[in-house]
Structures are given as structure tokens and as C-alpha cells.
Amino acid sequence: MRRIWCNALDISRLSIDDAFFDVGGTSFSAVLVLDAIHREFGVKLPFETLFNDATVEDLARVVRGGHHVSPRSLMDFRPGSRLPVLVCVHPLSGNLSWYRDLVDAVPKSVPCVGLQAMGLDPRCEPHRGIPAMAEHYVDELTNRYDPGEIVLAGYSFGGLVAFEMACQMDGRGTPPKGLMIIDALVPERPGGPAPPTANLRTLVEVVLSLEIDVDELVDLPADALCATLLHAAEQAGTLPMGYGSDQLQRIIDVVYRNCDATDTFVPAIYRQPAHLVTIAGAEGRSANTDIWRSLCPAGLDVHDIGTNHSDVMFGRHAAEVADVMWELWWEPDQGGLR
């Protein structure tokens, strides 16, 4: 396993305790590692395995066990001793890669975990609605952590799920320590699932960041659509070479299901204080903030990050969000020490 990692990462020295992303791992090198594991050991691991079993030793243990672990959503980013734990809820694509810069910017003493879509695991079907999804995530999360030790953070679609999770936890009489909604748009008029063209456009333009005429893709069979998108994404660099059509198809299924879940979602009222990161200058954000305020009558603090929806989770903008969160939930109890 160490040799496979060294070859993929182009490094000569590696400890069995080193974490994949801490030694220069990227989504591109992750594909190389997983492909080499499949060829050498005959075990096909999902891409997300490297988030949860991130060291050489842990990944070797998974391979030795033939990947016979129960499907789950809860993934460990890193341990830490300063509670509360930061819980990142996946966006529309279902995976957790969007949170990499945010987690890196949060002080290392803070424990960080993530919730990824069950549908990314080939053994599972995607959830059919946000309430059912949130209930599953709350159950899995509170089996490990006390609700008062949890800060929920959700970006985009993940903000809707995190909000529903907070509402359900509050309804059980055990609200989370904190809730941070990161530039999530409230669906104003739920009226049934969106047409396939709308979901396909979201997949192509938002999730895969491709410049393709969606109208030319609408009538393609599922396998041809997947192959076309995979080739285009590899050429554009939005997916690593060798990503695999089976993995992309799972993302497609998750995205479509999450689009439908968004269109049918009716938010409840949250009776605890909440926080919203927004892009004040973006179209429709003022009205969106007003809607969030109406859903959070106990108080909604708004934090404006001067960028756009895609960039808010990257680089210095992600660091700004991390600083806001640190000041809200960790600095007051830790005397400002990181």
C-alpha cells in the first residue's frame, strides 16, 4: 500500500500513519491510488474511502477486509480535542470535496467530520427527500456525538439539509450547538419534481462546470450520456482522468435525486438562533435572506462574504468562513487559543 501511494504521489518516503491529503494527495492522485489497488488486490473501493480511511495503515486494513464495512454517511476528516465537532453536510453532488479548504482553514484542534450521500456507495440508493435524508444523518451523527457538541454547516443544497437536521434535532428537544447555512437558496414555490432538462442543466453547468449545449444531451440514453459527460469532464479537468463511468453514474443519480428533493422541500421553522453566510451582491440574495429570517424567528445573524457562490468554499473565502465559525463556537470557550 505504501508503494502504491508513493508512486501515485511521486514521493520517496511515507509513514504508514501519514494521511493521504496531508502528504499532497488530490482527487487526481486518489484515482491513481484506487485504480492501482483494484489492479493489485482485486478490491474496488469508492472514491470517498480516502476521506474516511485516510492513512496508509487504515486503507490497508480496509483492503484486507475486502471492504466489508457497513454503508454509512458519516466520514472523518480529522480528529481533534476542542469540541464542538464541526459537521459538514454534502452539497448537491453528494460528496465532501467542496469542504477541503474550509476544513484546512479551521484550527487543527477542532474535530471535523462530514456527511456524504448514501447514494455514492454502490450498495445504496439515494435518499428520496430532504426530511428522510436529514433523519438518517441525525440518527447516525447522534449515535456518536451528543447534540450539544455538534455544529452543523451546510453549503448550498447542504444548507437545506443541515437546516432540516437542526429542525429535527430541536423537535427532539436536543438542538445542535450551532447551525451555519452557507449560501443556500430556499426553494420558494415547491411544486413537484423539476423536469429532466432542469436537472440535467444543473448537473452539467453547476456540478461538472461544463460548457455543453444541454439540449443536445437530453435525448441520449443513460450510458451514452454518462460516457459523453465523462469524456468532456476529463478533457475540461473537472474530473480526473480515469474517474470511471460507474462513479460518475452514481453522482448523476445523486444529483438528480437531490434536485427533485429540493423542488419538493418545504422548510419548517427553526426555534433556535442560526447563522447565514451569504453573497450580498449576488442576484436574489436579499430576498433569500429575508426568507431565511422568517424561518429563524429566534434570530439569524448574516455574514457577507464578498465573492460568488462557487468561490465561497475555496481559498481565502473559505478561510473567512472558517474565521467566522471559530469566533462563534470555539474562541469564546478557548480563550482565543488555536
Short mmCIF file of the C-alpha atoms (twelve columns), coordinates in Angstrom:
data_MODEL
# 
_entry.id   MODEL 
# 
loop_
_atom_site.group_PDB 
_atom_site.id 
_atom_site.type_symbol 
_atom_site.label_atom_id 
_atom_site.label_alt_id 
_atom_site.label_comp_id 
_atom_site.label_asym_id 
_atom_site.label_seq_id 
_atom_site.Cartn_x 
_atom_site.Cartn_y 
_atom_site.Cartn_z 
_atom_site.pdbx_PDB_model_num 
ATOM 1   C CA . MET A 1   0.000   0.000  0.000   1 
ATOM 2   C CA . ARG A 2   2.844   2.375  0.829   1 
ATOM 3   C CA . ARG A 3   4.466   1.667  -2.554  1 
ATOM 4   C CA . ILE A 4   1.180   2.431  -4.357  1 
ATOM 5   C CA . TRP A 5   0.847   5.747  -2.547  1 
ATOM 6   C CA . CYS A 6   4.464   6.716  -3.225  1 
ATOM 7   C CA . ASN A 7   4.086   6.013  -6.933  1 
ATOM 8   C CA . ALA A 8   0.827   7.982  -7.213  1 
ATOM 9   C CA . LEU A 9   2.105   10.916 -5.170  1 
ATOM 10  C CA . ASP A 10  5.623   10.838 -6.666  1 
ATOM 11  C CA . ILE A 11  7.300   10.793 -3.264  1 
ATOM 12  C CA . SER A 12  10.021  8.503  -1.881  1 
ATOM 13  C CA . ARG A 13  9.299   8.445  1.858   1 
ATOM 14  C CA . LEU A 14  5.995   7.801  3.592   1 
ATOM 15  C CA . SER A 15  4.880   6.693  7.042   1 
ATOM 16  C CA . ILE A 16  2.008   4.255  7.467   1 
ATOM 17  C CA . ASP A 17  0.418   6.905  9.718   1 
ATOM 18  C CA . ASP A 18  0.513   9.644  7.062   1 
ATOM 19  C CA . ALA A 19  -2.884  10.884 5.865   1 
ATOM 20  C CA . PHE A 20  -3.485  10.963 2.124   1 
ATOM 21  C CA . PHE A 21  -4.378  14.628 1.764   1 
ATOM 22  C CA . ASP A 22  -1.704  15.717 4.260   1 
ATOM 23  C CA . VAL A 23  1.065   14.376 2.002   1 
ATOM 24  C CA . GLY A 24  -0.119  16.075 -1.168  1 
ATOM 25  C CA . GLY A 25  -2.996  13.841 -2.227  1 
ATOM 26  C CA . THR A 26  -5.510  15.287 -4.684  1 
ATOM 27  C CA . SER A 27  -8.604  13.999 -6.443  1 
ATOM 28  C CA . PHE A 28  -6.393  13.142 -9.416  1 
ATOM 29  C CA . SER A 29  -3.863  11.117 -7.404  1 
ATOM 30  C CA . ALA A 30  -6.757  9.487  -5.496  1 
ATOM 31  C CA . VAL A 31  -7.975  7.952  -8.755  1 
ATOM 32  C CA . LEU A 32  -4.461  6.599  -9.423  1 
ATOM 33  C CA . VAL A 33  -4.312  5.050  -5.946  1 
ATOM 34  C CA . LEU A 34  -7.748  3.431  -6.171  1 
ATOM 35  C CA . ASP A 35  -7.057  2.113  -9.663  1 
ATOM 36  C CA . ALA A 36  -3.749  0.601  -8.531  1 
ATOM 37  C CA . ILE A 37  -5.452  -1.006 -5.505  1 
ATOM 38  C CA . HIS A 38  -8.056  -2.532 -7.799  1 
ATOM 39  C CA . ARG A 39  -5.434  -3.929 -10.167 1 
ATOM 40  C CA . GLU A 40  -3.140  -5.270 -7.436  1 
ATOM 41  C CA . PHE A 41  -5.588  -6.523 -4.815  1 
ATOM 42  C CA . GLY A 42  -8.808  -7.002 -6.775  1 
ATOM 43  C CA . VAL A 43  -10.719 -4.751 -4.378  1 
ATOM 44  C CA . LYS A 44  -12.652 -1.845 -5.871  1 
ATOM 45  C CA . LEU A 45  -13.001 0.953  -3.339  1 
ATOM 46  C CA . PRO A 46  -15.257 4.009  -3.739  1 
ATOM 47  C CA . PHE A 47  -13.568 7.355  -4.227  1 
ATOM 48  C CA . GLU A 48  -14.834 8.584  -0.853  1 
ATOM 49  C CA . THR A 49  -12.870 5.899  1.025   1 
ATOM 50  C CA . LEU A 50  -9.852  8.189  1.112   1 
ATOM 51  C CA . PHE A 51  -11.816 10.727 3.143   1 
ATOM 52  C CA . ASN A 52  -12.609 8.281  5.912   1 
ATOM 53  C CA . ASP A 53  -9.697  5.791  5.820   1 
ATOM 54  C CA . ALA A 54  -7.092  8.369  5.046   1 
ATOM 55  C CA . THR A 55  -3.839  6.764  6.246   1 
ATOM 56  C CA . VAL A 56  -1.786  4.010  4.642   1 
ATOM 57  C CA . GLU A 57  -2.460  1.706  7.584   1 
ATOM 58  C CA . ASP A 58  -6.220  2.332  7.626   1 
ATOM 59  C CA . LEU A 59  -6.604  1.840  3.896   1 
ATOM 60  C CA . ALA A 60  -4.582  -1.379 4.056   1 
ATOM 61  C CA . ARG A 61  -6.950  -2.609 6.773   1 
ATOM 62  C CA . VAL A 62  -9.942  -1.881 4.549   1 
ATOM 63  C CA . VAL A 63  -8.359  -3.776 1.652   1 
ATOM 64  C CA . ARG A 64  -7.516  -6.763 3.872   1 
ATOM 65  C CA . GLY A 65  -11.149 -6.868 4.938   1 
ATOM 66  C CA . GLY A 66  -12.326 -6.821 1.344   1 
ATOM 67  C CA . HIS A 67  -14.194 -3.583 2.009   1 
ATOM 68  C CA . HIS A 68  -16.812 -5.480 4.017   1 
ATOM 69  C CA . VAL A 69  -17.940 -2.475 6.039   1 
ATOM 70  C CA . SER A 70  -21.495 -1.285 6.509   1 
ATOM 71  C CA . PRO A 71  -22.556 1.635  4.303   1 
ATOM 72  C CA . ARG A 72  -22.598 4.922  6.174   1 
ATOM 73  C CA . SER A 73  -22.727 8.636  5.573   1 
ATOM 74  C CA . LEU A 74  -20.507 9.846  8.428   1 
ATOM 75  C CA . MET A 75  -16.913 10.392 7.301   1 
ATOM 76  C CA . ASP A 76  -13.986 11.525 9.445   1 
ATOM 77  C CA . PHE A 77  -11.959 14.449 8.133   1 
ATOM 78  C CA . ARG A 78  -9.671  14.592 11.158  1 
ATOM 79  C CA . PRO A 79  -9.692  14.152 14.954  1 
ATOM 80  C CA . GLY A 80  -9.449  16.995 17.442  1 
ATOM 81  C CA . SER A 81  -9.807  17.712 21.138  1 
ATOM 82  C CA . ARG A 82  -11.735 21.005 21.153  1 
ATOM 83  C CA . LEU A 83  -15.446 20.400 20.991  1 
ATOM 84  C CA . PRO A 84  -17.931 21.087 19.481  1 
ATOM 85  C CA . VAL A 85  -17.305 18.945 16.417  1 
ATOM 86  C CA . LEU A 86  -17.725 20.610 13.017  1 
ATOM 87  C CA . VAL A 87  -20.130 18.594 10.842  1 
ATOM 88  C CA . CYS A 88  -20.073 19.393 7.103   1 
ATOM 89  C CA . VAL A 89  -23.176 18.329 5.143   1 
ATOM 90  C CA . HIS A 90  -22.643 17.462 1.485   1 
ATOM 91  C CA . PRO A 91  -23.875 19.778 -1.308  1 
ATOM 92  C CA . LEU A 92  -25.856 18.706 -4.385  1 
ATOM 93  C CA . SER A 93  -23.176 16.351 -5.742  1 
ATOM 94  C CA . GLY A 94  -23.295 14.271 -2.563  1 
ATOM 95  C CA . ASN A 95  -19.538 14.287 -1.964  1 
ATOM 96  C CA . LEU A 96  -17.410 16.212 0.517   1 
ATOM 97  C CA . SER A 97  -14.613 17.558 -1.680  1 
ATOM 98  C CA . TRP A 98  -16.112 21.072 -1.532  1 
ATOM 99  C CA . TYR A 99  -15.179 21.312 2.161   1 
ATOM 100 C CA . ARG A 100 -11.458 20.614 1.807   1 
ATOM 101 C CA . ASP A 101 -10.325 24.267 2.043   1 
ATOM 102 C CA . LEU A 102 -12.792 25.074 4.838   1 
ATOM 103 C CA . VAL A 103 -11.606 22.138 6.949   1 
ATOM 104 C CA . ASP A 104 -7.968  23.052 6.282   1 
ATOM 105 C CA . ALA A 105 -8.663  26.609 7.460   1 
ATOM 106 C CA . VAL A 106 -10.298 25.544 10.720  1 
ATOM 107 C CA . PRO A 107 -7.685  25.207 13.518  1 
ATOM 108 C CA . LYS A 108 -6.313  21.675 13.800  1 
ATOM 109 C CA . SER A 109 -7.603  21.311 17.358  1 
ATOM 110 C CA . VAL A 110 -11.224 21.253 16.108  1 
ATOM 111 C CA . PRO A 111 -12.581 17.778 15.229  1 
ATOM 112 C CA . CYS A 112 -14.150 17.742 11.755  1 
ATOM 113 C CA . VAL A 113 -16.452 15.183 10.149  1 
ATOM 114 C CA . GLY A 114 -18.644 15.137 7.065   1 
ATOM 115 C CA . LEU A 115 -21.895 13.598 5.891   1 
ATOM 116 C CA . GLN A 116 -21.825 12.290 2.313   1 
ATOM 117 C CA . ALA A 117 -24.736 10.991 0.254   1 
ATOM 118 C CA . MET A 118 -25.570 7.326  0.767   1 
ATOM 119 C CA . GLY A 119 -26.185 7.013  -2.969  1 
ATOM 120 C CA . LEU A 120 -22.465 7.369  -3.694  1 
ATOM 121 C CA . ASP A 121 -21.998 3.900  -2.242  1 
ATOM 122 C CA . PRO A 122 -22.845 1.339  -4.962  1 
ATOM 123 C CA . ARG A 123 -24.702 -0.734 -2.357  1 
ATOM 124 C CA . CYS A 124 -27.194 2.051  -1.567  1 
ATOM 125 C CA . GLU A 125 -29.988 4.005  -3.206  1 
ATOM 126 C CA . PRO A 126 -30.042 7.819  -2.914  1 
ATOM 127 C CA . HIS A 127 -32.492 9.282  -0.414  1 
ATOM 128 C CA . ARG A 128 -35.796 10.402 -1.895  1 
ATOM 129 C CA . GLY A 129 -36.319 13.586 0.111   1 
ATOM 130 C CA . ILE A 130 -34.584 16.028 2.428   1 
ATOM 131 C CA . PRO A 131 -36.584 15.085 5.572   1 
ATOM 132 C CA . ALA A 132 -35.720 11.376 5.215   1 
ATOM 133 C CA . MET A 133 -32.113 12.238 4.424   1 
ATOM 134 C CA . ALA A 134 -31.858 14.526 7.450   1 
ATOM 135 C CA . GLU A 135 -33.393 11.931 9.756   1 
ATOM 136 C CA . HIS A 136 -30.854 9.324  8.645   1 
ATOM 137 C CA . TYR A 137 -27.973 11.761 9.142   1 
ATOM 138 C CA . VAL A 138 -29.197 12.883 12.574  1 
ATOM 139 C CA . ASP A 139 -29.509 9.277  13.756  1 
ATOM 140 C CA . GLU A 140 -26.044 8.372  12.529  1 
ATOM 141 C CA . LEU A 141 -24.495 11.545 13.928  1 
ATOM 142 C CA . THR A 142 -26.106 11.434 17.371  1 
ATOM 143 C CA . ASN A 143 -25.071 7.800  17.789  1 
ATOM 144 C CA . ARG A 144 -21.539 9.168  18.088  1 
ATOM 145 C CA . TYR A 145 -21.894 12.720 19.416  1 
ATOM 146 C CA . ASP A 146 -24.016 14.495 21.988  1 
ATOM 147 C CA . PRO A 147 -26.229 17.040 20.158  1 
ATOM 148 C CA . GLY A 148 -24.808 19.850 22.301  1 
ATOM 149 C CA . GLU A 149 -21.361 19.017 20.900  1 
ATOM 150 C CA . ILE A 150 -22.398 19.461 17.245  1 
ATOM 151 C CA . VAL A 151 -22.057 22.464 14.922  1 
ATOM 152 C CA . LEU A 152 -23.848 21.831 11.617  1 
ATOM 153 C CA . ALA A 153 -22.521 23.519 8.477   1 
ATOM 154 C CA . GLY A 154 -24.080 23.113 5.050   1 
ATOM 155 C CA . TYR A 155 -23.086 24.656 1.734   1 
ATOM 156 C CA . SER A 156 -25.712 25.235 -0.977  1 
ATOM 157 C CA . PHE A 157 -28.010 22.171 -1.029  1 
ATOM 158 C CA . GLY A 158 -26.192 21.044 2.110   1 
ATOM 159 C CA . GLY A 159 -27.511 24.153 3.839   1 
ATOM 160 C CA . LEU A 160 -31.081 22.959 3.299   1 
ATOM 161 C CA . VAL A 161 -30.215 19.525 4.694   1 
ATOM 162 C CA . ALA A 162 -28.335 20.991 7.670   1 
ATOM 163 C CA . PHE A 163 -31.314 23.259 8.400   1 
ATOM 164 C CA . GLU A 164 -33.734 20.313 8.318   1 
ATOM 165 C CA . MET A 165 -31.379 18.347 10.571  1 
ATOM 166 C CA . ALA A 166 -31.324 21.210 13.077  1 
ATOM 167 C CA . CYS A 167 -35.129 21.429 12.989  1 
ATOM 168 C CA . GLN A 168 -35.469 17.697 13.632  1 
ATOM 169 C CA . MET A 169 -32.926 17.794 16.463  1 
ATOM 170 C CA . ASP A 170 -34.740 20.750 18.004  1 
ATOM 171 C CA . GLY A 171 -38.026 18.872 17.661  1 
ATOM 172 C CA . ARG A 172 -36.492 16.047 19.694  1 
ATOM 173 C CA . GLY A 173 -35.577 18.543 22.401  1 
ATOM 174 C CA . THR A 174 -31.843 18.305 21.651  1 
ATOM 175 C CA . PRO A 175 -30.831 21.148 19.275  1 
ATOM 176 C CA . PRO A 176 -27.293 21.339 17.951  1 
ATOM 177 C CA . LYS A 177 -24.727 23.684 19.441  1 
ATOM 178 C CA . GLY A 178 -24.787 25.750 16.268  1 
ATOM 179 C CA . LEU A 179 -26.053 25.992 12.694  1 
ATOM 180 C CA . MET A 180 -24.210 27.656 9.800   1 
ATOM 181 C CA . ILE A 181 -26.036 27.873 6.451   1 
ATOM 182 C CA . ILE A 182 -23.577 28.700 3.658   1 
ATOM 183 C CA . ASP A 183 -25.171 30.469 0.676   1 
ATOM 184 C CA . ALA A 184 -28.145 28.115 0.418   1 
ATOM 185 C CA . LEU A 185 -31.180 29.246 -1.566  1 
ATOM 186 C CA . VAL A 186 -34.596 28.467 -0.109  1 
ATOM 187 C CA . PRO A 187 -36.933 26.903 -2.700  1 
ATOM 188 C CA . GLU A 188 -39.750 29.459 -2.748  1 
ATOM 189 C CA . ARG A 189 -42.519 27.541 -4.515  1 
ATOM 190 C CA . PRO A 190 -42.322 23.788 -4.110  1 
ATOM 191 C CA . GLY A 191 -44.470 22.261 -6.813  1 
ATOM 192 C CA . GLY A 192 -43.240 18.790 -7.662  1 
ATOM 193 C CA . PRO A 193 -40.036 17.479 -9.259  1 
ATOM 194 C CA . ALA A 194 -38.280 19.617 -11.850 1 
ATOM 195 C CA . PRO A 195 -38.320 18.477 -15.495 1 
ATOM 196 C CA . PRO A 196 -35.344 16.331 -16.599 1 
ATOM 197 C CA . THR A 197 -33.899 19.216 -18.616 1 
ATOM 198 C CA . ALA A 198 -33.546 21.357 -15.491 1 
ATOM 199 C CA . ASN A 199 -31.831 18.584 -13.559 1 
ATOM 200 C CA . LEU A 200 -29.504 17.862 -16.473 1 
ATOM 201 C CA . ARG A 201 -28.628 21.551 -16.765 1 
ATOM 202 C CA . THR A 202 -27.759 21.670 -13.068 1 
ATOM 203 C CA . LEU A 203 -25.587 18.565 -13.426 1 
ATOM 204 C CA . VAL A 204 -23.740 19.884 -16.462 1 
ATOM 205 C CA . GLU A 205 -23.335 23.550 -15.598 1 
ATOM 206 C CA . VAL A 206 -23.210 23.592 -11.790 1 
ATOM 207 C CA . VAL A 207 -21.833 20.248 -10.650 1 
ATOM 208 C CA . LEU A 208 -19.486 19.413 -13.537 1 
ATOM 209 C CA . SER A 209 -18.823 23.024 -14.655 1 
ATOM 210 C CA . LEU A 210 -19.033 22.129 -18.341 1 
ATOM 211 C CA . GLU A 211 -19.833 24.373 -21.289 1 
ATOM 212 C CA . ILE A 212 -22.010 21.985 -23.304 1 
ATOM 213 C CA . ASP A 213 -25.317 22.576 -25.057 1 
ATOM 214 C CA . VAL A 214 -27.670 20.742 -22.708 1 
ATOM 215 C CA . ASP A 215 -30.367 20.489 -25.392 1 
ATOM 216 C CA . GLU A 216 -28.070 18.190 -27.392 1 
ATOM 217 C CA . LEU A 217 -27.796 15.815 -24.428 1 
ATOM 218 C CA . VAL A 218 -31.449 15.459 -23.474 1 
ATOM 219 C CA . ASP A 219 -32.308 12.505 -25.739 1 
ATOM 220 C CA . LEU A 220 -29.141 10.494 -25.129 1 
ATOM 221 C CA . PRO A 221 -29.550 7.079  -23.458 1 
ATOM 222 C CA . ALA A 222 -28.220 6.925  -19.905 1 
ATOM 223 C CA . ASP A 223 -24.995 5.094  -20.798 1 
ATOM 224 C CA . ALA A 224 -24.247 7.415  -23.725 1 
ATOM 225 C CA . LEU A 225 -24.946 10.482 -21.576 1 
ATOM 226 C CA . CYS A 226 -22.593 9.228  -18.872 1 
ATOM 227 C CA . ALA A 227 -19.837 8.477  -21.415 1 
ATOM 228 C CA . THR A 228 -20.244 11.896 -23.070 1 
ATOM 229 C CA . LEU A 229 -20.109 13.772 -19.771 1 
ATOM 230 C CA . LEU A 230 -17.179 11.724 -18.509 1 
ATOM 231 C CA . HIS A 231 -15.119 12.467 -21.615 1 
ATOM 232 C CA . ALA A 232 -15.995 16.172 -21.506 1 
ATOM 233 C CA . ALA A 233 -15.234 16.449 -17.778 1 
ATOM 234 C CA . GLU A 234 -11.892 14.674 -18.126 1 
ATOM 235 C CA . GLN A 235 -10.932 16.950 -21.026 1 
ATOM 236 C CA . ALA A 236 -12.003 20.045 -19.100 1 
ATOM 237 C CA . GLY A 237 -10.201 18.884 -15.961 1 
ATOM 238 C CA . THR A 238 -13.311 18.967 -13.777 1 
ATOM 239 C CA . LEU A 239 -12.978 15.205 -13.225 1 
ATOM 240 C CA . PRO A 240 -9.635  13.377 -13.023 1 
ATOM 241 C CA . MET A 241 -8.606  11.071 -15.854 1 
ATOM 242 C CA . GLY A 242 -9.700  7.524  -15.121 1 
ATOM 243 C CA . TYR A 243 -12.510 8.596  -12.809 1 
ATOM 244 C CA . GLY A 244 -14.764 5.824  -14.087 1 
ATOM 245 C CA . SER A 245 -18.244 5.774  -15.582 1 
ATOM 246 C CA . ASP A 246 -19.674 3.837  -12.634 1 
ATOM 247 C CA . GLN A 247 -18.608 6.550  -10.200 1 
ATOM 248 C CA . LEU A 248 -19.953 9.308  -12.441 1 
ATOM 249 C CA . GLN A 249 -23.261 7.487  -12.847 1 
ATOM 250 C CA . ARG A 250 -23.669 7.423  -9.072  1 
ATOM 251 C CA . ILE A 251 -23.068 11.173 -8.975  1 
ATOM 252 C CA . ILE A 252 -25.646 11.667 -11.727 1 
ATOM 253 C CA . ASP A 253 -28.203 9.623  -9.796  1 
ATOM 254 C CA . VAL A 254 -27.498 11.541 -6.575  1 
ATOM 255 C CA . VAL A 255 -27.674 14.935 -8.286  1 
ATOM 256 C CA . TYR A 256 -30.994 14.145 -9.987  1 
ATOM 257 C CA . ARG A 257 -32.499 12.828 -6.762  1 
ATOM 258 C CA . ASN A 258 -31.250 15.861 -4.809  1 
ATOM 259 C CA . CYS A 259 -32.654 18.262 -7.418  1 
ATOM 260 C CA . ASP A 260 -36.064 16.625 -7.024  1 
ATOM 261 C CA . ALA A 261 -35.689 16.727 -3.238  1 
ATOM 262 C CA . THR A 262 -35.000 20.467 -3.394  1 
ATOM 263 C CA . ASP A 263 -38.069 21.159 -5.516  1 
ATOM 264 C CA . THR A 264 -40.388 19.337 -3.096  1 
ATOM 265 C CA . PHE A 265 -38.819 20.602 0.142   1 
ATOM 266 C CA . VAL A 266 -40.953 22.694 2.489   1 
ATOM 267 C CA . PRO A 267 -38.762 24.147 5.275   1 
ATOM 268 C CA . ALA A 268 -40.002 24.100 8.851   1 
ATOM 269 C CA . ILE A 269 -39.491 26.849 11.427  1 
ATOM 270 C CA . TYR A 270 -36.283 26.675 13.462  1 
ATOM 271 C CA . ARG A 271 -36.751 27.874 17.030  1 
ATOM 272 C CA . GLN A 272 -33.062 28.420 17.808  1 
ATOM 273 C CA . PRO A 273 -30.562 31.102 16.683  1 
ATOM 274 C CA . ALA A 274 -28.853 30.409 13.361  1 
ATOM 275 C CA . HIS A 275 -26.190 31.899 11.107  1 
ATOM 276 C CA . LEU A 276 -26.181 32.526 7.359   1 
ATOM 277 C CA . VAL A 277 -23.178 33.116 5.121   1 
ATOM 278 C CA . THR A 278 -24.362 34.944 2.032   1 
ATOM 279 C CA . ILE A 279 -23.098 36.722 -1.071  1 
ATOM 280 C CA . ALA A 280 -24.869 40.043 -0.622  1 
ATOM 281 C CA . GLY A 281 -24.128 41.291 -4.124  1 
ATOM 282 C CA . ALA A 282 -25.442 38.201 -5.897  1 
ATOM 283 C CA . GLU A 283 -28.808 38.195 -7.624  1 
ATOM 284 C CA . GLY A 284 -31.745 37.382 -5.361  1 
ATOM 285 C CA . ARG A 285 -29.699 37.151 -2.167  1 
ATOM 286 C CA . SER A 286 -31.547 39.959 -0.358  1 
ATOM 287 C CA . ALA A 287 -34.922 38.266 -0.809  1 
ATOM 288 C CA . ASN A 288 -33.368 34.907 0.095   1 
ATOM 289 C CA . THR A 289 -32.009 36.358 3.337   1 
ATOM 290 C CA . ASP A 290 -35.458 37.668 4.209   1 
ATOM 291 C CA . ILE A 291 -36.905 34.181 3.744   1 
ATOM 292 C CA . TRP A 292 -34.253 32.669 5.994   1 
ATOM 293 C CA . ARG A 293 -35.038 35.304 8.628   1 
ATOM 294 C CA . SER A 294 -38.693 34.304 8.565   1 
ATOM 295 C CA . LEU A 295 -37.697 30.664 9.090   1 
ATOM 296 C CA . CYS A 296 -35.457 31.553 12.049  1 
ATOM 297 C CA . PRO A 297 -37.592 33.739 14.363  1 
ATOM 298 C CA . ALA A 298 -35.173 33.218 17.274  1 
ATOM 299 C CA . GLY A 299 -32.567 35.177 15.346  1 
ATOM 300 C CA . LEU A 300 -30.465 34.927 12.186  1 
ATOM 301 C CA . ASP A 301 -27.005 36.509 12.070  1 
ATOM 302 C CA . VAL A 302 -25.912 37.221 8.488   1 
ATOM 303 C CA . HIS A 303 -22.259 37.172 7.420   1 
ATOM 304 C CA . ASP A 304 -21.474 38.610 3.987   1 
ATOM 305 C CA . ILE A 305 -18.528 37.129 2.091   1 
ATOM 306 C CA . GLY A 306 -17.592 39.248 -0.908  1 
ATOM 307 C CA . THR A 307 -17.248 36.660 -3.654  1 
ATOM 308 C CA . ASN A 308 -19.538 34.378 -5.682  1 
ATOM 309 C CA . HIS A 309 -21.390 31.134 -4.965  1 
ATOM 310 C CA . SER A 310 -18.731 28.822 -6.426  1 
ATOM 311 C CA . ASP A 311 -15.696 30.513 -4.861  1 
ATOM 312 C CA . VAL A 312 -17.030 30.904 -1.314  1 
ATOM 313 C CA . MET A 313 -15.733 27.431 -0.399  1 
ATOM 314 C CA . PHE A 314 -12.222 27.940 -1.756  1 
ATOM 315 C CA . GLY A 315 -9.016  29.710 -0.730  1 
ATOM 316 C CA . ARG A 316 -9.204  32.906 1.283   1 
ATOM 317 C CA . HIS A 317 -13.002 32.966 1.139   1 
ATOM 318 C CA . ALA A 318 -13.215 29.567 2.826   1 
ATOM 319 C CA . ALA A 319 -10.732 30.904 5.388   1 
ATOM 320 C CA . GLU A 320 -13.081 33.849 6.052   1 
ATOM 321 C CA . VAL A 321 -15.945 31.436 6.705   1 
ATOM 322 C CA . ALA A 322 -13.681 29.381 8.997   1 
ATOM 323 C CA . ASP A 323 -12.739 32.520 10.961  1 
ATOM 324 C CA . VAL A 324 -16.398 33.399 11.469  1 
ATOM 325 C CA . MET A 325 -17.134 29.916 12.741  1 
ATOM 326 C CA . TRP A 326 -14.100 29.900 15.043  1 
ATOM 327 C CA . GLU A 327 -15.156 33.169 16.659  1 
ATOM 328 C CA . LEU A 328 -18.724 31.937 17.143  1 
ATOM 329 C CA . TRP A 329 -18.231 28.476 18.617  1 
ATOM 330 C CA . TRP A 330 -14.646 27.854 19.697  1 
ATOM 331 C CA . GLU A 331 -12.844 31.078 20.555  1 
ATOM 332 C CA . PRO A 332 -15.187 32.115 23.435  1 
ATOM 333 C CA . ASP A 333 -14.509 28.821 25.257  1 
ATOM 334 C CA . GLN A 334 -10.828 28.552 24.396  1 
ATOM 335 C CA . GLY A 335 -9.519  31.969 25.290  1 
ATOM 336 C CA . GLY A 336 -8.670  32.672 21.657  1 
ATOM 337 C CA . LEU A 337 -6.009  29.945 21.545  1 
ATOM 338 C CA . ARG A 338 -5.837  27.848 18.409  1 
# 
